[in-house]
Amino acid sequence: MMARLRSVYSCSECGHSEPKWAGQCPGCGAWSSLVEEAVEVRSAAGERAAPRSLTDFSSEVVPLSGTEGPAEERLATGIGEFDRLLGGGLVAGQVALLAGPPGIGKSTLMLQVAGKLASSGKVLYVSGEESLGQISGRAKRLGVRSEQILLLAETDLHKIVNAISEHGPRVVVLDSIQTVCRADMTGGAGSVGQVRECAAELLRAVKKRGSVLFLLGHVTKEGSVAGPMVLEHLVDTVLQFDLEARQSLRILRAQKNRFGSASELGLFEMFEGGLREVSDASAFFIEELGEGAGAGRAVSVAMEGNRPILAEVQALVTPTRYPLPRRMATGLDLNRVLVLVASLEKHLRLRLESKDVYLNVAGGLRLRDPALELAACLAILSSARDEALPADQVFLGEVGLLGRLGRIGLLDRRLQEAGRAGFKKAVVSARSLAALRQSGGNPSIEVFGAEDLRSAAAVSFKENP
């Protein structure tokens, strides 16, 4: 007897289902995201007899004091940027989702990781997008050669799970989750139901064995992970691969990580022979020190997780002929930049109502560290006055609505990185400097404390406050 089918409309963004189509998803509010799918109608008796679960985890009720988890041993990949992003390496049974736009290098990175991990056990590389010959050709170009790497070109979930059970790999790479489908389910590969159920089945398969699973995923035109939101909830780690403005630097961010920090950042450059690590981020993003850099340039130190990165903020202030001046920001939050411009106009009497203001973080980085706000303000002031700031100084501080500079965290690490890069002086928040001295910090560079924007500008431009 054939199973009865009925149509439902599932949201491609969050997985919410509705019996009828609607322009806006009631679950997440996304527009034009409901897609029709055919689902099997199950009787109430059938539901009671065979309940379905995404993860199929169950246990007896026991007290917390009577349980002991296994030791968290890390499996290092040997790629420093990747290991630091993961919190020191991979954990047994970890499921990671790597998402990014087409052509950014997801498959290249995973082949390089597979080549490193092959020395510690079998690696099963499953591709639903490329043939075995294409994968082999890329591996030769990258210099990846190992008998421990097993290749499989397959999109049928049942065959993939059987291969995992038969060969017992320590690491499984699936490229990509949107190409896999279950033959006993309706809907094509990549649909909400197929992605959700295939990911859950693969999770069950690797968790029981303690294997590591990498799922490669596509992204939407808005930059978010394609498929239902439950996919990101199922996995342990979500990594996002981005491309910066110069089309050479790949930025890998951890959006979720159950085994480490979710605010770390990894940097890679793409070459003919594959991806290479950028271990010295400060030298990569900062132009050479020296005089003659020109007006509108200020350097700060941002923290990405536990990693200090020197960031160059560039500003251009130019007269406009239009009644409404433009305000544009690249790499910084535009709404926050508008607040900074208003603070400059209010507290420094800077006339910007007839001028366009453009702000940019060099290198294509997108940063939200409030410590960059003082550098942004001084870069705008420098461009408006057409007067260059000292090339050997860095500027650290959060700017408040009243023009005062707020405290910032990890000042000692920021100053240490600035000194290592060759900077001699720093202008920071006076409260942050006082806290640093109270804690016994001994910065390697000369530090000036400023209470507000006016005193920071006076110190930076060598004026009388």
C-alpha positions in Angstrom: 0.0 0.0 0.0 1.5 3.3 -1.1 1.9 6.1 1.5 -0.3 9.1 1.2 1.3 12.4 0.3 0.2 15.9 0.9 1.7 19.3 0.0 3.2 21.6 2.6 5.1 24.8 2.2 8.4 24.9 4.1 10.6 28.0 4.7 14.0 27.7 3.1 15.4 30.0 5.8 14.1 28.6 9.1 12.3 25.3 8.2 8.8 26.5 9.4 6.0 24.7 7.6 2.6 26.0 6.5 -0.3 24.2 4.8 -0.8 27.1 2.4 1.6 29.4 0.6 2.2 32.8 2.0 4.3 35.7 0.8 6.0 36.0 4.3 7.1 33.2 6.5 5.2 33.4 9.9 8.2 31.8 11.6 11.1 34.1 10.7 9.5 36.9 8.7 11.5 36.2 5.5 9.7 37.1 2.2 9.2 34.6 -0.7 10.9 31.8 1.2 8.1 29.2 1.4 8.7 26.3 -1.0 6.2 23.6 -1.8 7.2 20.0 -0.7 5.4 16.7 -0.7 5.5 14.9 2.7 4.2 11.5 3.8 1.1 11.5 5.9 1.5 9.1 8.8 -1.3 7.9 11.0 -1.4 8.5 14.8 -0.7 4.8 15.5 2.3 4.9 13.2 3.7 8.0 14.9 3.4 6.3 18.3 5.0 3.1 17.1 8.0 4.7 15.3 8.6 8.2 16.6 11.2 10.2 14.6 14.0 12.2 16.2 16.6 14.4 14.6 19.5 13.1 16.7 18.1 9.9 18.3 19.9 10.5 21.6 18.6 9.0 24.7 19.8 8.0 28.2 18.7 7.2 31.7 18.2 9.9 34.3 21.5 10.1 36.4 22.9 12.7 38.7 25.5 15.1 37.3 28.0 14.1 40.0 27.8 10.5 38.9 28.8 11.1 35.3 32.2 11.5 33.8 32.7 12.6 30.3 35.6 11.4 28.1 38.8 13.4 28.0 38.7 16.0 25.3 41.7 15.1 23.2 42.4 17.4 20.3 43.3 16.2 16.8 45.5 18.9 15.3 45.3 19.3 11.5 48.7 20.9 11.2 47.3 24.0 9.7 47.9 26.7 12.3 45.1 29.1 11.3 42.6 26.3 11.1 43.5 24.7 14.4 43.4 28.1 16.3 40.0 28.8 14.8 38.7 25.4 16.1 40.1 26.0 19.6 43.3 23.9 19.2 42.1 21.1 16.9 39.3 18.7 16.3 37.3 16.7 18.9 36.1 13.1 18.4 32.5 13.1 17.2 32.7 16.8 16.1 30.4 17.9 13.3 31.5 21.1 11.5 29.6 23.0 8.8 31.8 25.0 6.4 29.9 27.5 4.3 30.9 30.0 1.7 30.2 31.3 -1.8 31.0 29.3 -4.9 34.7 29.3 -5.9 36.1 30.6 -2.6 38.1 27.5 -1.9 36.0 25.3 0.4 36.9 22.1 -1.4 40.5 23.2 -1.7 40.7 23.8 2.1 39.1 20.5 2.9 41.5 18.5 0.6 44.4 20.2 2.3 43.0 19.3 5.7 42.4 15.8 4.5 46.0 15.5 3.4 47.2 16.6 6.9 44.8 14.3 8.8 45.6 11.2 6.7 48.6 10.6 8.8 46.4 9.9 11.8 43.7 7.7 10.2 41.5 7.1 7.2 39.8 10.1 5.6 36.6 9.5 3.5 36.1 12.4 1.0 32.6 12.2 -0.4 31.7 14.5 -3.3 28.3 15.0 -4.8 29.4 17.8 -7.2 32.6 16.5 -8.8 33.8 13.2 -10.4 36.6 11.2 -9.0 38.9 12.4 -11.7 38.3 16.0 -10.9 39.0 15.4 -7.2 42.1 13.5 -8.0 43.3 16.2 -10.4 42.9 18.9 -7.7 44.6 16.7 -5.1 47.7 16.4 -7.4 47.8 20.1 -8.0 47.7 20.7 -4.2 50.4 18.0 -3.6 48.0 15.8 -1.6 48.9 12.1 -1.9 48.0 9.5 0.6 46.7 5.9 0.6 44.6 6.8 3.7 42.4 9.2 1.7 39.4 7.4 0.3 37.3 9.0 -2.5 33.6 8.5 -3.1 31.4 10.3 -5.7 27.9 9.7 -4.4 24.7 11.6 -3.6 22.6 8.7 -2.2 22.5 9.0 1.6 22.1 5.3 2.2 25.3 4.4 0.2 27.3 7.2 2.0 26.2 5.8 5.4 27.1 2.3 4.4 30.6 3.5 3.2 31.2 5.1 6.6 30.1 1.9 8.4 32.2 -0.3 6.1 35.5 1.6 6.1 35.4 3.3 9.5 37.1 6.5 8.7 38.3 8.8 11.4 37.3 11.9 9.4 34.5 12.3 6.8 34.2 15.2 4.4 30.9 15.7 2.5 30.9 18.2 -0.4 28.2 19.3 -0.2 25.2 18.6 2.1 22.8 20.3 -0.5 23.6 17.5 -3.1 22.7 14.5 -0.9 19.2 13.0 -0.8 17.3 10.1 0.8 15.6 7.9 -1.8 12.7 7.2 0.5 11.8 10.9 0.9 10.0 13.2 -1.4 11.5 16.5 -2.6 14.7 17.0 -4.5 18.2 17.4 -3.2 18.8 20.7 -1.4 15.1 21.0 -0.3 14.5 21.9 3.3 13.3 18.4 4.3 16.1 16.6 2.5 18.9 18.8 4.0 17.4 18.4 7.5 17.0 14.7 7.4 20.2 13.9 5.6 22.2 16.0 8.1 20.5 14.3 11.0 21.2 10.8 9.6 24.9 11.6 9.0 25.2 13.1 12.5 23.9 9.8 14.0 26.3 7.8 11.9 29.5 9.7 12.9 28.5 10.4 16.6 28.2 6.6 17.3 31.7 6.0 15.8 33.4 9.1 17.3 34.4 10.2 13.8 34.8 13.8 12.7 32.4 15.1 10.0 32.8 18.1 7.8 29.7 19.3 5.9 30.3 21.8 3.1 27.4 24.1 2.5 26.3 26.7 0.0 25.3 30.2 1.0 22.4 32.4 -0.2 22.8 35.7 -2.0 22.5 37.5 1.4 25.6 35.5 2.7 23.8 33.2 5.1 24.0 29.4 5.1 21.5 27.9 2.6 19.0 25.5 3.9 16.9 25.3 7.1 18.2 27.0 10.3 18.0 23.7 12.1 21.1 22.6 10.2 23.2 25.2 12.1 21.6 24.0 15.4 22.5 20.4 14.7 26.2 20.8 14.1 28.8 21.6 16.7 30.8 24.2 14.7 29.8 26.6 11.9 32.6 28.1 9.9 32.0 30.9 7.4 34.4 31.5 4.5 34.4 35.1 3.1 36.3 36.8 0.4 37.8 40.3 1.0 37.8 43.1 -1.4 41.2 42.4 -3.1 40.0 38.9 -4.2 43.1 37.2 -2.8 42.5 37.0 0.9 40.1 34.4 2.3 38.8 35.1 5.8 37.5 32.1 7.8 35.3 33.0 10.8 33.8 30.7 13.5 30.1 31.7 13.9 29.4 28.8 16.3 31.8 26.6 18.2 30.9 24.2 21.1 34.6 23.4 21.7 36.2 26.8 21.5 35.8 30.5 21.0 33.2 31.7 18.5 35.0 35.0 17.8 38.2 33.8 16.3 39.4 34.5 12.7 41.6 32.7 10.3 43.4 34.2 7.3 44.4 32.5 4.1 45.7 33.5 0.7 44.9 31.6 -2.5 47.7 30.6 -4.7 48.0 28.2 -7.6 49.2 25.5 -5.2 46.3 26.0 -2.8 45.6 28.0 0.3 48.4 29.4 2.4 48.2 30.7 6.0 48.6 34.4 6.8 50.1 34.1 10.2 51.2 37.7 10.6 48.0 39.5 10.0 49.3 42.9 11.2 52.0 43.0 8.5 49.4 42.0 5.9 47.0 44.8 6.6 49.2 47.7 7.5 51.3 49.5 4.9 54.9 50.3 5.6 55.6 52.7 8.4 57.2 56.0 7.7 56.4 59.7 7.0 54.5 60.8 4.0 51.5 58.5 4.4 49.2 61.4 3.9 46.2 62.8 5.7 43.2 60.7 6.6 45.1 57.6 7.9 45.0 56.3 11.5 46.0 52.9 12.8 44.4 50.9 15.6 44.5 47.4 17.1 41.4 45.3 16.9 40.8 42.1 18.8 39.3 39.1 16.9 38.8 36.6 19.7 42.2 36.4 21.3 44.1 37.6 18.3 45.2 41.3 18.0 45.2 42.6 14.5 46.5 46.0 13.4 43.9 47.8 11.4 44.4 50.8 9.2 41.4 53.2 9.1 41.3 55.5 6.1 39.1 58.5 5.8 38.3 60.9 2.9 36.5 64.2 3.6 35.7 66.1 0.5 33.3 69.0 -0.4 30.0 68.2 -2.1 27.8 70.1 -4.4 24.7 68.3 -3.4 22.3 69.4 -0.7 22.6 66.1 1.2 26.3 65.1 1.9 27.1 61.4 1.6 28.3 59.2 4.5 29.8 55.8 3.5 31.7 53.2 5.5 33.4 50.0 4.4 34.5 47.6 7.1 32.7 49.5 9.9 29.1 49.8 10.9 27.6 52.7 9.1 25.1 53.6 11.8 28.0 53.8 14.3 30.0 56.0 11.9 27.1 58.4 11.7 27.2 58.7 15.5 31.0 59.4 15.4 30.5 62.1 12.7 27.9 63.8 14.9 30.3 63.6 17.9 33.0 65.3 15.9 30.7 68.1 14.8 29.4 68.6 18.4 32.5 68.4 20.5 35.3 69.5 18.1 33.2 72.1 16.2 34.1 70.3 13.0 31.9 71.6 10.1 30.9 68.6 8.0 27.4 69.5 6.8 28.7 70.5 3.3 31.2 67.6 3.0 31.1 63.9 2.0 32.7 61.5 4.5 34.0 58.2 3.3 35.5 55.7 5.8 37.3 52.4 5.0 39.2 49.7 6.8 42.2 48.8 4.7 42.4 45.2 3.4 38.7 44.5 3.3 38.3 43.5 7.0 34.9 43.9 8.6 35.4 44.9 12.2 33.1 45.7 15.0 35.6 46.3 17.8 34.7 49.6 19.5 38.4 50.3 20.1 38.6 51.4 16.5 36.3 54.4 17.0 39.0 56.8 18.2 41.1 56.0 15.1 38.1 56.5 12.9 37.4 59.9 14.5 41.0 61.1 14.2 41.2 59.8 10.6 38.2 61.9 9.7 39.6 64.9 11.5 43.0 64.4 9.8 41.4 64.4 6.3 39.2 67.4 7.1 42.2 69.4 8.2 44.5 67.9 5.5 47.0 67.2 8.2 48.6 63.8 8.6 48.8 62.1 12.0 52.1 60.8 13.3 53.0 57.6 11.4 54.4 55.9 14.5 51.2 56.1 16.7 48.2 53.9 17.2 44.9 55.1 18.6 42.7 53.0 20.9 39.4 54.0 22.5 35.6 53.8 22.4 33.9 57.2 21.7 30.7 58.0 23.6 27.9 60.3 22.7 29.3 62.9 25.1 32.7 62.8 23.5 34.4 60.9 26.3 36.6 57.9 25.7 35.4 54.6 27.2 37.5 51.7 28.5 38.5 48.9 26.2 39.6 45.4 27.0 42.9 43.6 26.6 44.8 46.8 26.3 48.1 45.2 27.2 47.9 42.7 24.4 47.0 45.4 21.9 49.9 47.6 22.9 52.3 44.6 22.8 51.2 43.9 19.2 51.6 47.5 18.2 55.1 47.5 19.7 56.0 44.3 17.8 54.9 46.0 14.6 57.2 49.0 15.1 54.9 51.6 16.5 56.4 53.9 19.2 53.5 55.6 20.8 49.8 55.1 21.5 46.9 57.3 22.4 44.3 55.5 24.5 41.5 56.1 26.9 42.7 57.5 30.2 40.5 55.0 32.1 42.0 52.1 30.2 45.5 53.3 30.9 44.8 53.7 34.6 43.4 50.2 34.8 46.4 48.9 33.0 48.8 50.5 35.5 46.8 49.3 38.4 47.1 45.7 37.2 50.9 46.2 36.9 51.0 46.3 33.1 54.3 47.5 31.6 53.7 48.5 27.9 56.7 48.4 25.6 55.7 51.7 23.9 55.0 55.2 25.2 51.3 55.6 26.1 49.3 58.8 26.4 45.9 58.8 28.2 43.1 61.0 26.9 39.8 61.7 28.7 37.8 62.8 25.6 37.9 63.5 21.9 39.3 67.0 22.4 42.3 66.0 24.5 42.9 63.0 22.2 43.0 65.3 19.2 45.3 67.7 21.0 47.8 64.9 21.9 47.7 63.4 18.4 48.2 66.7 16.5 50.5 68.2 19.2 48.2 71.0 20.1 47.2 72.8 23.3 44.0 71.2 24.6 
